[in-house]
Amino acid sequence: MGNGYSGLRNELISAANGVDYAYREAQYDAVCAWGIPCHALLQRPSALQMPVFVANGDSDPMILPHYSYLLAGLIPHARVKIYPDSAHGFLFQHHAEFAADVNTFLTAAGGPSARS
C-alpha cells in the first residue's frame, strides 16, 4: 500500500476504478515527462484547421474528461463527446455508438465516409 492516508486513498480510488495503482502512477509519470511543460505549447492546437473529434469516457482515471473539454476548447473546429458510465476503454464499451459517432463526424467533415 501507499504511504499514509493519501497513498491509501489513491489506491482505493484506483481499485474502485479498476485500474492498478502502479499502472496509473506509471501513466501519470509518462504524461508528466512528455515534453517540457510550457504554456505557450497550449497555443499550438489552435493552429489546427481541420475538424477534430475528441472522445473520452466520463469515468476515465487516466485522462480526466475535464482535459477532453480543455483540448476541444483549444481547437477551433473540435467536437467533444463524453461517453457515460465508461472509463479509458469507452470505445470498447460503447463500440457501436462510437463507430456511428466517428462515421457521422467523418461524413460531416468530408472524410472517407462522405466519399463512399
N, C-alpha and C positions, 0 to 999 in steps of 0.2 A: 504494500500500500504506500501511498504518497506520504509526504511529511505534513503532519498536523491536520487541522480541520480543512484547510484549503485543498491539500492533496486528496484527502478522503472525499471531499465534496466533488472534486473534478472526476475522480474515479467512479463515484456513484452516478454522476451525470452521464459519463461515457458509457457505463454499463446499461443505464436506462435507455440510452440511445442506440445500443447495440454496437458500439464502437469500442474496440480495445484501447485503453488509455495510452499504451506505448505507441500504438499506430497513430492515434490522434496527436500525440506530442511530436512524433516524427514529422507528420504532415505540417503541423504548425511551424516547426523549426525550418522545414523546407521552404514554406511560404515566406517566412521572415528573412531567410538567407537569399531569396531570389532578388537579384538586383540590389541596387543601392537605394535606400529609402530617400526619395526626392519628390516633393510635392509638385515640382514642375512636370514630372512624368505624367501626372494626372491630366495634363493638357493634351497629351498625345491621343487618347481615344476620341477627342472632339474633332480630330482631323479625318476620322473615318467618314467617308461619304456614302458608303453602301449601307443598305439596311442590315441590321444585326438583330438576331433573335437570342435573347438572354433567358435561360430557363434554370429553374432550381426547385428543390423540394422545400416545403415550409419548415421542416424539422432537420435540415442539414446541419450536422455539428461541425463539418469541415469547412464549408463555405456558407456562412450565415446568409439568409435571404436578404438581409439589410444590404449586403455588399452587391447582390444582384441588382437591387434598385439603384444603388450608387453607380455601378458600372453603366447601367442603362441610361441613367441621368447624364452621364458624361458623353454619350454617343448620340449625335443629332437624330439619327433615324433608327433608334433602337426600340424594340418591343420586348417587354418583360412579361414572363408568365411564371408564377409560383404554383407548383402542384401541391394539393392538400394531402395531409397525412402521409408524407413521404420524406425521405432523407436524401443522402448523397446518390442513391440509386433510383431516383424518381423516374428516370426514363425506362427502367425495367418494371417498376410498379404500375406506371401509367403508360405502358408502351403504345397502346392503340391511340390514346388521346395525344400523346407526344408526337407520334408519327403523323397524325392528322394535323396537328398544330404546325409541324415543320412543313408539311405539304402545303398548307394554307399560306404560311409565311413565304415559301419559295414561289408559289403561284403569284401572290401579290407583289413579290419583289422582282418578278420576271425571271426567276431561276429556271432550272431544268424542268420542273413540273409544269411550268407555263408553256414550254416549247413542245411538250409531247402531245 
